[in-house]
Amino acid sequence: MPHMPQPARRISRRRAQCRLEEEAAGERRLHPLLRRIFENRNVRTRGELDYALNNLHAPESLKGLDAATAILHRALSERRKILIVGDYDVDGATATSVALLGLRAFGAARAGYLVPNRFQHGYGLSESIARIALQRRPDVVITVDNGISSVDGVALLRAAGVAVVVTDHHLAGRQLPDADAIVNPNQPGCEFPSKALAGVGVMFYLLLALRKRLRAAGWFDPGRRPAVAEPNLAELLDLVALGTVADLVPLDHNNRILVAQGMMRIRSGRCRPGIKALAEIAGGLCRNLDTSDLGFKIGPRLNAAGRMDHMSTGIECLIADHPTEAMRYAESLGRMNAQRYQVQSSMLRQAEQMVSKLLEGGDDSGGGRAGLCLFDADWHQGIVGLVASRIKDQLHRPVVAFAPADDGRLRGSARSVAGLHMRDLLESICTRHPGLIRQFGGHAMAAGLTIDARRFDAFSDCFSETVGAHFNGRPPDGEILTDGELAAQDLTLETAELVRAASPWGQHFPAPLFDGEFRVTEQRVVGDRHLKMVLQCIDGSAALDAIFFRRIESGREAPRFDLVKAAYQLKVNEYRGRRSLQLVVEYMQPS
């Protein structure tokens, strides 16, 4: 099998852009290492590290809330039928679950959900999904994590007399849907301070506003019949945390509050039975979970339903009230995830061979391509995003992976790199080359699109040229930013615990990454692709357990190292009740 070259990367150290305010009299002092880490993330005040719920932005500035809550208040009062239209990723599944559980807690006896099938309907409230929704005879349709671009689907429902409330967080296109209400911090004219809410966060805010309206209307008064107890919406924050982390939205202060509060509930065991069950089949316990576990252990198992079958299995797991029922769904998700992994591994090997041919001859510019497009007629639509992500991580340049769809079209999933907004790039291609892309949507780092199969080569060339122009003819160098070096005496379990306790970490507020020089005293391959090592500080003072995930190409021998410079995270490794320090290496090069 051809070898896919791994481009050299540059390890640089973050430079603090600010000084964190000094502690007030009597205030507990920050650990010097944490102060350094937070200053590297442009934290200016101690208030930005206060994750109490009362520090959340108030809902009132979210445009569209008044209209949306009025519609839902009336629907609850008149016992109308409400249908939630979700999405087939983790954000969509958690948003659907939050909407359903919240509305039922408010007394909605006739609330249900509908999620598109990735392989039959595509994304969002399409016309085909709107027709299926009409078969269920809803009075109100609420979209979650979609809808801002569903002009035709909303029009179809409105024409049939159905009230439509759109809740979404994606960027709006040129035309907004003619919905009865739109709640989206990224819609024109919305003054909500945080534009980084995930779809599940938007739905949570709508429930907060609805509860306030219902409270003012006496909905929860003790003498009212039928009686409805005022719910504690904080009980939904475990789901909000999961969807927010898994959707890779920026963890600004507002999102860090949502995630931190959700993680507190999960670690204390006050979370949904479905999250407990998913944690158990992932090999861990809730009390030990951190945000990376949500993103890399819980999220993928939930996502497997939408990738391999239908997201309803994931939603049923999240809304299950009984642990036995939740475990049954979680085990089904575990089997889907195992199947997903097998398909992904096969596709990734094929993708690596394709890329090797593009790069053969040692041309690390990808044959002149700043961005790569990959396609195979046998690829699985639900897995192409994972393949694009893996190749992007290996080559540090934007990648789009395509799989065949119906009617001679290809569905693609794009992954970007720092400094390139993928959705904006696709929009610029649409503007300059009308008809080249049939549909697209997404975020800065990830997007989905549909093209005609016969135009794959044309799109591939155009994509590479557009990426190249954005980076002035040079592919991104994959710079790795670290928080500097740790002294040997700081390479301890206690330091790892300190860093872990300072979470949440995530997109745009990354987990601390350190760099240093080490001697490799032991190494072996585990799990076919992972490099297990013992690293010793240059001064010989400490021998450290380390692992470099996905470092080895499948079927190839591991390269031998002596002295290396490594960029790594400090992790708490838990095995059979024993806790120890482990370095999780993100990159290393011969020193």
C-alpha atoms as one frame of an Amber mdcrd trajectory, in Angstrom:
protein
   0.000   0.000   0.000   1.364   3.458  -0.817   2.582   5.491   2.116   0.767
   8.739   2.790   3.348  11.381   3.781   2.694  13.176   7.052   3.532  16.857
   6.516   5.792  18.443   9.086   4.066  20.792  11.491   5.291  23.763  13.428
   4.988  23.779  17.216   4.500  27.323  18.477   3.664  28.673  21.890   0.610
  30.764  22.545   1.184  34.388  23.406  -1.205  35.860  25.931  -3.119  38.809
  24.514  -4.195  40.099  27.907  -3.522  40.049  31.623  -6.025  38.342  33.895
  -7.169  40.749  36.603  -5.522  40.402  39.990  -7.411  38.637  42.758  -9.518
  40.820  45.007  -8.837  40.860  48.730  -9.887  37.573  50.270 -10.403  35.929
  46.878  -8.821  32.537  46.361  -5.695  32.833  44.240  -5.483  31.065  40.928
  -2.791  28.454  40.512   0.029  30.036  38.429  -0.316  27.366  35.736  -4.060
  28.001  35.402  -3.450  31.743  35.233  -1.049  31.170  32.358  -3.510  28.879
  30.576  -6.444  31.271  30.944  -4.432  34.290  29.824  -3.450  32.292  26.743
  -7.210  32.026  26.028  -7.732  35.760  26.422  -9.584  35.516  29.740  -9.472
  38.997  31.247 -11.626  38.782  34.361 -12.346  36.218  37.053 -16.007  36.624
  36.135 -15.320  34.803  32.874 -14.419  31.771  34.969 -17.603  31.901  37.044
 -19.930  29.255  35.657 -22.956  29.863  37.888 -26.324  29.685  36.098 -27.216
  33.254  37.058 -24.388  34.436  34.784 -26.157  33.178  31.661 -27.265  35.808
  29.158 -30.924  36.628  29.682 -33.262  35.183  27.019 -35.090  38.440  26.303
 -32.694  39.684  23.608 -33.257  36.592  21.462 -35.274  37.821  18.516 -38.530
  35.944  17.948 -39.025  34.661  21.496 -42.233  36.586  22.144 -43.920  35.253
  19.026 -42.659  31.713  19.620 -43.746  31.551  23.254 -47.166  33.007  22.412
 -47.722  30.230  19.847 -46.627  27.525  22.277 -48.647  28.986  25.175 -51.751
  28.837  23.026 -50.919  25.318  21.854 -50.582  24.150  25.465 -53.776  25.924
  26.542 -55.813  24.414  23.727 -54.121  21.004  23.951 -52.979  21.247  20.348
 -50.802  18.656  18.666 -47.134  19.677  18.536 -44.579  18.020  16.262 -40.849
  18.577  16.719 -38.781  18.202  13.533 -35.186  17.447  14.440 -31.896  16.516
  12.819 -29.849  13.330  12.650 -26.716  14.434  14.520 -26.032  14.717  18.264
 -27.067  18.375  18.426 -30.303  17.551  16.641 -30.985  14.520  18.845 -30.334
  16.379  22.103 -32.337  19.405  20.914 -35.254  17.139  19.999 -35.043  15.445
  23.401 -34.863  18.763  25.276 -37.867  20.089  23.331 -39.917  16.952  23.935
 -39.061  16.573  27.627 -39.518  20.291  28.294 -42.882  20.571  26.565 -44.165
  17.443  28.287 -43.077  18.895  31.624 -45.221  21.946  30.782 -48.207  19.658
  30.252 -48.082  19.018  26.488 -49.913  15.706  26.219 -49.787  15.615  22.417
 -46.139  16.280  21.610 -44.144  14.016  19.296 -41.109  14.175  17.039 -40.018
  13.485  13.487 -36.405  13.189  12.315 -35.377  12.963   8.651 -33.621   9.860
   7.416 -30.192  10.914   6.173 -30.367   8.537   3.221 -33.924   9.275   2.087
 -34.710  12.877   2.949 -31.461  14.743   3.453 -31.125  17.549   5.959 -33.769
  19.647   7.647 -37.391  20.533   7.023 -37.404  19.688   3.329 -40.595  19.496
   1.285 -40.574  15.699   1.598 -40.330  15.900   5.401 -43.054  18.568   5.462
 -45.369  16.182   3.594 -44.609  13.391   6.072 -45.267  15.833   8.904 -48.668
  16.716   7.456 -49.647  13.044   7.562 -49.427  13.289  11.354 -51.879  16.218
  11.384 -49.958  18.583  13.677 -51.258  21.978  14.731 -47.762  23.326  15.432
 -44.385  22.284  14.050 -41.191  23.266  15.869 -37.880  22.791  14.092 -34.761
  22.230  16.212 -31.206  22.581  14.887 -32.624  23.245  11.407 -35.184  25.311
   9.552 -33.437  28.601   8.855 -32.948  27.567   5.213 -36.188  25.539   4.861
 -38.071  28.062   2.759 -40.098  25.530   0.760 -40.814  23.168   3.653 -42.107
  25.968   5.859 -44.237  27.351   3.027 -45.840  23.937   2.498 -46.773  23.629
   6.172 -48.059  27.200   6.428 -50.220  26.696   3.342 -51.811  23.702   5.079
 -52.676  25.827   8.116 -49.883  24.576  10.391 -48.132  27.100  12.639 -44.342
  26.852  12.311 -41.755  27.866  14.908 -38.172  27.661  13.629 -35.412  27.250
  16.213 -31.951  27.032  14.702 -28.412  28.329  15.060 -27.072  28.018  11.524
 -26.326  31.091   9.446 -29.264  32.475   7.497 -29.261  32.513   3.715 -30.469
  35.283   1.444 -34.113  34.373   2.081 -35.640  33.560   5.452 -38.516  31.072
   5.680 -41.958  32.618   6.203 -42.404  30.985   9.604 -44.741  32.219  12.343
 -41.684  32.695  14.530 -37.926  32.304  14.104 -35.599  31.965  17.095 -31.981
  31.980  15.971 -29.182  34.129  17.430 -27.613  34.287  13.947 -30.658  35.657
  12.125 -30.496  39.271  10.928 -31.442  41.762  13.613 -30.958  39.453  16.606
 -29.070  41.196  19.407 -28.455  38.165  21.618 -24.847  38.568  22.857 -23.736
  35.006  22.115 -23.856  33.834  18.521 -22.308  30.486  19.468 -25.344  28.662
  20.871 -25.830  25.150  19.531 -29.270  24.067  18.364 -29.899  22.452  21.736
 -28.911  25.691  23.461 -31.416  27.682  21.397 -34.187  25.231  22.335 -33.216
  25.417  26.004 -33.487  29.214  25.880 -36.929  28.957  24.265 -38.067  26.735
  27.136 -36.725  29.260  29.664 -38.744  32.017  28.008 -41.842  29.823  27.724
 -41.667  28.945  31.419 -41.498  32.651  32.267 -44.605  33.346  30.149 -46.490
  30.416  31.649 -45.503  31.454  35.171 -46.843  34.977  34.562 -50.088  33.480
  33.236 -50.608  31.411  36.396 -49.946  28.139  34.594 -48.253  26.614  37.631
 -50.648  27.961  40.304 -51.517  25.230  42.842 -55.282  25.550  42.326 -55.166
  25.360  38.551 -56.688  22.335  36.834 -55.196  20.361  35.329 -52.336  20.930
  37.748 -48.846  21.350  36.290 -45.849  21.535  38.615 -43.254  24.096  37.580
 -40.336  22.126  36.164 -36.695  22.642  37.013 -35.273  23.141  33.521 -31.746
  22.736  34.880 -32.512  19.018  34.797 -32.116  19.238  31.007 -28.606  20.683
  31.134 -26.912  17.292  30.806 -28.452  17.056  27.331 -27.545  20.670  26.570
 -23.923  19.994  27.521 -23.730  16.884  25.349 -25.171  18.582  22.262 -23.079
  21.724  22.707 -19.784  19.848  23.014 -20.552  17.344  20.245 -21.558  20.047
  17.755 -18.167  21.766  18.134 -19.633  25.235  18.596 -17.275  27.770  20.183
 -17.225  27.544  23.964 -17.677  31.218  24.759 -18.472  32.109  28.371 -22.200
  31.502  27.925 -21.668  28.061  26.426 -19.090  27.205  29.077 -21.734  27.885
  31.723 -24.195  25.553  29.998 -21.569  22.835  29.614 -20.115  23.208  33.115
 -23.555  22.998  34.703 -24.449  19.973  32.589 -21.179  18.250  33.461 -21.821
  18.836  37.174 -25.138  17.035  36.850 -23.584  14.166  34.907 -20.704  13.682
  37.339 -23.055  13.711  40.316 -25.261  11.074  38.685 -28.219  13.462  38.263
 -28.453  12.915  34.533 -30.703  11.131  32.077 -30.638   7.314  32.287 -29.628
   7.301  28.618 -26.451   9.279  29.277 -25.601   6.960  32.174 -26.132   3.935
  29.939 -24.032   5.377  27.106 -21.235   6.169  29.560 -21.348   2.604  30.867
 -21.123   0.937  27.458 -18.282   3.337  26.601 -16.359   1.811  29.488 -16.608
   4.638  31.985 -18.627   6.009  34.849 -20.437   9.327  34.887 -18.445  10.643
  37.844 -15.236  10.454  35.800 -16.487  11.972  32.540 -14.990  15.142  31.110
 -15.878  17.148  28.027 -13.553  15.125  25.792 -15.506  11.995  26.785 -18.715
  13.671  25.638 -17.107  14.488  22.301 -15.200  11.262  21.667 -17.070   8.528
  23.550 -20.710   9.448  24.155 -21.232  11.592  21.046 -19.991   9.040  18.484
 -22.217   6.298  19.904 -25.230   8.549  19.662 -24.204   9.765  16.224 -23.936
   6.179  15.003 -27.731   5.958  14.874 -27.977   8.817  12.387 -25.023   7.553
  10.376 -25.954   3.881  10.102 -29.727   3.707  10.547 -32.084   6.304  12.046
 -31.581   8.809  14.848 -34.845   7.791  16.517 -32.884   5.098  18.375 -30.641
   7.770  19.844 -33.532  10.030  20.801 -35.411   7.165  22.452 -32.272   6.420
  24.464 -32.053  10.028  25.663 -35.728  10.399  26.615 -36.051   6.961  28.257
 -37.094   7.280  31.891 -36.170   3.774  33.061 -32.533   2.592  33.258 -33.354
  -0.830  31.764 -35.036   0.739  28.742 -32.199   3.238  28.340 -29.601   0.460
  28.459 -31.422  -1.499  25.775 -31.227   1.477  23.431 -27.624   2.211  24.451
 -26.579  -1.342  23.637 -28.227  -1.024  20.232 -26.292   2.213  19.697 -23.107
   0.422  20.739 -23.652  -2.216  18.057 -24.308   0.484  15.451 -21.127   2.230
  16.530 -19.098  -0.959  16.113 -20.529  -1.327  12.610 -19.766   2.319  11.933
 -16.156   1.817  13.009 -15.688  -1.133  10.648 -17.084   0.775   7.674 -15.084
   3.865   8.592 -11.823   1.899   8.845 -12.298   0.415   5.389 -13.199   3.777
   3.839 -10.299   5.487   5.563  -7.816   2.998   4.135  -9.216   3.664   0.663
  -9.044   7.423   1.231  -5.429   7.188   2.375  -4.540   5.288  -0.801  -6.229
   7.989  -2.907  -4.348  10.716  -1.093  -1.073   8.805  -1.405  -1.467   8.831
  -5.180  -2.176  12.561  -5.127   0.923  13.109  -3.032   3.210  10.589  -4.719
   6.572  11.908  -5.681   6.915  13.695  -2.376   4.822  16.661  -3.465   3.479
  17.715  -0.081   1.336  20.379  -1.714  -1.058  17.601  -2.717  -0.271  17.707
  -6.393  -0.803  21.463  -6.305  -4.075  21.083  -4.381  -4.602  23.242  -1.341
  -7.897  21.460  -0.677  -8.736  17.839  -1.467 -11.947  16.220  -2.749 -12.319
  12.433  -2.420 -14.975  10.097  -3.793 -15.655   6.407  -4.165 -18.806   4.894
  -5.619 -19.068   2.412  -2.725 -18.686   4.892   0.104 -21.337   5.263   2.808
 -23.115   8.616   3.070 -23.163   8.500   6.837 -19.399   8.025   7.163 -17.899
  10.467   4.643 -17.764  13.245   7.245 -15.612  11.101   9.520 -13.287  10.233
   6.647 -12.975  13.892   5.671 -12.175  14.756   9.275  -9.471  12.090   9.605
  -7.743  13.046   6.341  -7.981  16.718   7.276  -6.280  15.940  10.578  -3.501
  14.016   8.839  -2.797  16.546   6.080  -3.896  19.759   7.808  -5.811  21.080
   4.848  -9.529  21.280   3.957 -11.109  18.044   2.707 -14.451  17.129   1.161
 -15.438  13.448   0.984 -18.337  12.410  -1.253 -20.632   9.386  -1.450 -23.235
   8.583  -4.121 -26.800   9.770  -3.598 -29.923   9.357  -5.713 -30.547  10.773
  -9.182 -26.914  10.974 -10.266 -25.857  13.231  -7.412 -23.140  13.102  -4.788
 -23.507  14.106  -1.161 -20.381  15.522   0.401 -19.178  16.362   3.870 -16.538
  19.059   4.203 -14.083  19.681   7.032 -12.031  22.832   7.387  -8.901  24.057
   9.131  -8.191  27.102  11.266  -8.460  30.315   9.292 -10.977  29.096   6.708
 -14.772  29.386   7.127 -16.090  26.422   5.171 -19.659  27.604   4.713 -18.480
  31.016   3.484 -16.098  29.310   1.066 -18.909  27.184  -0.395 -21.092  30.268
  -0.710 -18.352  32.055  -2.648 -18.099  29.072  -5.019 -21.881  29.181  -5.513
 -21.725  32.882  -6.299 -18.883  32.617  -8.802 -19.978  29.295 -10.352 -23.788
  29.106 -10.379 -25.077  25.545 -10.565 -21.831  23.871  -9.518 -23.271  23.188
  -6.049 -26.920  22.197  -5.769 -27.292  22.573  -2.005 -25.032  23.409   0.904
 -25.100  24.470   4.533 -23.078  24.257   7.691 -20.603  26.014   9.957 -17.092
  27.424   9.899 -15.407  24.056  10.432 -17.888  21.630   8.848 -20.446  21.724
   6.071 -22.545  19.484   3.871 -23.236  19.834   0.177 -24.783  18.132  -2.851
 -23.371  18.230  -6.381 -24.055  16.452  -9.675 -21.819  13.401 -10.044 -20.718
  14.476 -13.527 -19.346  17.704 -12.080 -17.113  16.143  -9.434 -13.856  16.967
 -11.267 -14.974  20.526 -11.922 -15.923  21.032  -8.294 -12.694  19.416  -7.088
 -10.609  21.826  -9.180 -12.684  24.822  -8.141 -12.546  23.871  -4.460  -8.764
  23.530  -4.512  -8.311  26.805  -6.372 -10.607  28.667  -3.987  -8.839  27.287
  -0.929  -5.478  28.108  -2.467  -6.530  31.672  -3.180  -7.726  32.049   0.394
  -4.300  31.002   1.701  -2.422  33.015  -0.962  -1.274  29.945  -2.840   0.176
  28.123   0.171  -1.524  25.302   2.048  -2.024  25.933   5.777   0.996  24.826
   7.764  -0.905  23.063  10.516   0.658  25.167  13.255   0.250  23.617  16.704
  -0.218  26.133  19.498   0.805  25.029  22.977   0.762  26.498  26.458   4.510
  26.042  26.721   6.697  23.625  28.600   6.060  22.021  31.971   8.828  21.511
  34.484   9.530  17.879  35.332   8.118  18.352  38.827   4.799  19.489  37.315
   4.367  16.327  35.244   2.187  14.749  37.896  -1.267  13.309  38.439  -2.041
  16.324  40.621  -1.371  18.714  37.722  -3.580  16.636  35.445  -6.345  16.788
  38.069  -5.899  20.545  38.343  -6.290  21.016  34.595  -9.259  18.669  34.462
 -11.060  20.502  37.274 -10.663  23.819  35.418 -12.800  22.596  32.509 -14.905
  22.857  30.416 -12.552  22.868  27.467 -13.635  22.712  23.852 -13.870  24.530
  20.539 -12.174  27.986  20.674 -11.360  27.313  24.349  -9.068  24.339  23.841
  -7.852  21.927  26.461  -4.340  22.849  27.639  -1.629  21.513  25.358   2.019
  21.481  26.412   5.280  20.763  24.633   8.632  19.332  25.643  11.585  17.181
  24.672  11.696  13.555  25.759  13.649  10.360  25.297  11.555   7.427  24.020
  12.563   4.466  26.195   9.773   2.089  25.126   7.247   1.932  22.317   4.778
  -0.581  20.888   1.710  -0.551  18.660  -1.679  -1.172  20.264  -5.050  -1.441
  18.559  -3.335  -1.616  15.136  -2.905   2.174  14.807  -1.967   3.614  18.221
   1.568   4.099  19.521   2.030   3.315  23.206   5.235   4.763  24.703   7.242
   5.485  27.809   8.735   8.974  27.615  11.537  10.105  29.874  12.392  13.721
  30.587  15.739  14.720  29.132  17.188  15.196  32.605  16.181  11.623  33.436
  13.919  12.738  36.276  10.630  11.125  35.249   9.367   8.232  33.136   5.890
   8.925  31.801   3.214   6.721  30.260   2.152   8.149  26.882  -0.057   7.276
  23.926  -0.278   8.716  20.420  -3.672   7.814  18.937  -3.941   6.969  15.224
  -0.218   7.544  14.703   0.413   4.380  12.658  -0.980   3.722   9.206  -2.841
   0.428   9.242  -0.573  -2.454   8.235   2.675  -0.471   8.491   5.485  -0.701
  11.018   5.863   1.986  13.624   8.714   4.448  13.050  11.419   4.253  15.703
  12.222   7.313  17.754  14.965   8.225  20.199  14.696  11.890  21.109  11.452
  13.680  20.268   9.742  16.987  20.707   6.110  16.327  21.572   2.926  18.334
  21.967   0.724  16.622  24.516  -2.204  16.858  26.906  -2.097  15.743  30.519
  -4.795  13.169  31.201  -5.976  11.159  34.168  -5.948   7.513  33.100  -8.326
   5.279  35.049  -7.965   1.510  34.780  -9.390  -1.067  37.170  -9.843   1.545
  39.861  -6.275   2.862  39.578  -5.674   6.476  38.577  -2.426   7.475  36.914
  -0.944  10.201  34.767  -0.919   9.708  31.007   0.419  11.978  28.290  -1.867
  11.999  25.251   0.412  13.042  22.390  -1.108  15.124  19.603   2.070  15.517
  17.566   5.737  14.669  17.809   8.807  15.014  15.681  12.439  13.923  15.990
  14.296  16.303  18.228
